[in-house]
Amino acid sequence: MASITLWSEVFPSAEESGYLLRRRYDTAKSPNTKLNSKNCPRLKLGNPVLMWKLTDTDELLDFINW
């Protein structure tokens, strides 16, 4: 089954979100080369990033609206 990978900024209630937090990247490692100053300046190397795994588009919409 395919899943959706989503990156976000770190936020205080992330651990209590109820969604599957797969990994926390610190400021020394970028989770993806596309997360750079041009595409995602707040998720680029030097900023902490969270990586989520969502099961489907319904869960993605719930996450966005959460």
N, C-alpha and C positions, 0 to 999 in steps of 0.2 A: 504494500500500500504506500502510495506517495505521501509525502508530508510537505509542509511549507516551512521554510527556514526564514526567520525574521530577526533582524538586529534592532536593538533599541538602546537609548541612553539608559544609564543606571538611574533608578528612581527609588525612593524610600520604601514603597510597599511592594516591590517586585517579588520578594520571597513569599508574600501572602496572596499573590494574585490568583492562585489556583491553576495557572497555566504551567506547562512543562518548561522550566528554565533549564536549558541544556548546558550552558557554559557561561562563565563570567570571564571576560578578557580584561586584563589590567592595562595600564597605560603603555606598557612596553611592547605589546603584541597586537597587531591588527588582525581581526578575524577574517578579513577578505580584502583583496587588493582593490576592489571597486569602491571601498569605503575610504574615499580620499577627500581632499579639500574641495574639489570641484563637485563631486556627486553627493557627498554626505559630510559636510565639514564638522558636524558635531559628533560623528562616529569615527573620525579618522584616527590614525595612530597618535597616541598622546592623550587620548580620552578613554575612560573605561567604557566598555560595551557589554551588553547582555545579548546572548543568542538564545532564541526560543525555537521550539519545534511545535508546530501546530498541525493538527490532524487533517483539516480540510478547510474549505472556504467559509463554511459556517463558523468554525472556531476562529478563523481570522477576523470575520466581521464582529464576533463577540469581543475579541481582544481589542479591536479598534474602538469599539463603543464602550469598553470598560474604562 
